[in-house]
Amino acid sequence: MLRRVWDPSWTVIEIATGEDLGTYDSEMEVAACLAFAKLSREEVEVISDASPMATMTAPPWW
């Protein structure tokens, strides 16, 4: 059975307000969000939807 491995997405949440600043498809987009909002990495929580097992179970060509 072939499983499809999807690229993860990241959700950025401002810790002080609990505001969801968006969901992004790359780490560069997350960095741009932080720069635009003038927030540091310590002021937000970044949540990834990637499975912790994805890197261990994905085929080597992914």
C-alpha positions as CSV (number, residue, x, y, z in Angstrom):
1,M,0.0,0.0,0.0
2,L,1.4,3.4,-1.0
3,R,0.9,6.2,1.5
4,R,1.0,9.8,0.4
5,V,3.2,11.9,2.6
6,W,1.9,15.5,2.7
7,D,4.0,18.5,3.4
8,P,3.3,19.9,6.9
9,S,1.7,23.2,7.5
10,W,2.3,25.6,10.5
11,T,-0.1,27.6,12.5
12,V,1.1,30.7,14.3
13,I,-0.6,31.7,17.5
14,E,0.3,34.9,19.5
15,I,0.8,33.8,23.1
16,A,-0.2,37.1,24.8
17,T,-3.6,37.3,23.0
18,G,-4.3,33.8,21.9
19,E,-4.9,35.2,18.4
20,D,-4.4,32.8,15.4
21,L,-2.2,34.7,13.0
22,G,-2.7,32.2,10.2
23,T,-1.7,28.8,8.8
24,Y,1.3,28.7,6.5
25,D,2.8,26.1,4.1
26,S,6.5,26.8,4.7
27,E,8.8,27.9,7.4
28,M,9.7,30.9,5.3
29,E,6.1,32.0,5.4
30,V,6.1,31.7,9.2
31,A,9.2,33.9,9.4
32,A,7.6,36.5,7.1
33,C,4.5,36.4,9.3
34,L,6.6,37.1,12.4
35,A,8.5,39.9,10.7
36,F,5.2,41.5,9.4
37,A,3.6,41.3,12.9
38,K,6.9,42.5,14.5
39,L,6.9,39.5,16.9
40,S,9.8,37.4,18.1
41,R,9.8,33.6,18.2
42,E,9.4,33.8,22.0
43,E,6.1,35.7,21.6
44,V,4.3,33.0,19.5
45,E,3.6,29.4,19.5
46,V,4.1,27.6,16.1
47,I,2.2,24.4,15.8
48,S,3.0,21.9,13.0
49,D,0.5,19.3,11.8
50,A,3.3,16.9,10.8
51,S,3.1,13.5,12.4
52,P,6.0,12.8,14.7
53,M,6.4,9.4,13.0
54,A,6.4,10.9,9.4
55,T,10.2,11.0,9.1
56,M,10.5,7.4,10.3
57,T,7.8,5.9,8.2
58,A,8.1,7.8,4.9
59,P,9.7,6.0,2.0
60,P,13.4,7.1,1.4
61,W,12.6,8.9,-1.9
62,W,10.3,11.4,-0.2
